[in-house]
Amino acid sequence: MYMYKVVGGQRLVGDICAGAAKNSALPVLAASLLSGGEVSIKLPDLSDVDDMLGILSCLGCRIKREDDIAVIDPSCADRWVMPEKLSKKIRSSIFMLGPILARNKNACFTYPGGCEIGLRPIDIHLSGLRQLGIDIEESSGMIHCRGNLIGARLHLDYPSVGATENLMMAGVLAKGETVIDNPATEPEIVDLARFLKSLGARIKGEGSSRIVIEGVKSLGSSAEVFCPISDRIVAGTLLAACAGCGGDIYVRDARAHDMTAIIHKLRQMGCQIIVSDGIRIRSSGELSSFRDIATYPHPGFPTDMQAQMAAIACVARGTSSITENVFENRFGYVNCLKKMGADISVHGRTAIIRGVKSLEGAKIEARDLRGGAALTIAALAAKGESEIGGVEYIDRGYSGFENMLSSLGADIKREICTKRCL
Ligand code: UD1
């Protein structure tokens, strides 16, 4: 187990890169199962990525890793039973379902795991696959799927990111045309389509309200290294950290057009944001409230950024409110912020945050990925020293988070800990 020791109060200054997006890399890894030969993918150094590669290897893929590039050869991936322990560890294991079915006409798996941020059902994934001709039986916690994928017209009840990705991957090798209405439009969906198209898939409309896929018999391979887009949530987290601490940072690879909702809120708080190839933020550290944030599917405010915004709202002038519409259990970090002196009350899906003059360092514990990032931001902006346990959660989505922050001037160190900080 690891913890961060943070001494708050340092301004953040410098240039930095957010790196490859986890939420693009994970589905792209699943999609590598569909390729007709070797594919090379540039990957962020994250525990979720390691677990995903572990699953691919259990399914029979040959994997070579050189620095941040994985070369995956799925030609012997003829196993279709998902390894239970790894599947339960990460939510993205569910992305394997469409590709395994497309390859083997069979798939067997347990419900996926992931951070405890809500119920996270998979009904939209399963209902879409049923409409694509797959028989699905559930018995004693196991889900057995079998059948030939046949293109169909699908309408998603909710624009689920994971379900859209799964069904897109299933549609690529299905017989005939698959239409997905009301799909997710996140930039990572567009990136997955870019990867699939580089292998010969026929996809149109990704990023819009209708995706049309013309099934092909098989996909090819690609000689080029696939580089996922940069991580908009890591970029947003760094911007929020600078907003809260004060300073001047430039996130070189941040894609401003994917981050308009975040930029808008940071400007409302009084930060200067300059968009060029990347995003530069200048903050005095004296913030105003952003008034209200409500999370929605893209291009609405991303649920993966609400906790980080809550952390800086704690020290902003005035009252802010955050309504979480995507996941039902995403305020798990609030008690820790309160322990640091924040004034927050949660009413159902809405948190009301009344800004205080400053937060105080405390011993706190991360309980999920983005909540952990938010507590780190709060500790950086607070007076005094904090210990943040549960760094393993942060490692799921931020590669060397403490190194990124210390390169910008933060006083943060990783240490081994033997017990929880709380
Ligand atoms: C993805 C992201 C995650 C982000 C989330 C929402 C990855 C690896 N993860 O997660 O970081 O927080 O999008 O932007 O890309 N739902 C159902 N039934 C389903 C599927 C989803 O009811 O079959 C519900 C979920 O419970 C949740 C909402 O839909 O309330 C959004 O889930 P979804 O978009 O599927 O999120 P993920 O793909 O799990």
Boltz pocket constraint, residues with backbone or C-beta under 6 A from the ligand:
constraints:
  - pocket:
      binder: B
      contacts: [[A, 22], [A, 23], [A, 24], [A, 26], [A, 91], [A, 92], [A, 118], [A, 119], [A, 120], [A, 121], [A, 122], [A, 123], [A, 124], [A, 125], [A, 126], [A, 158], [A, 159], [A, 160], [A, 161], [A, 162], [A, 163], [A, 184], [A, 188], [A, 297], [A, 303], [A, 304], [A, 325], [A, 326], [A, 327], [A, 328]]
      max_distance: 6.0
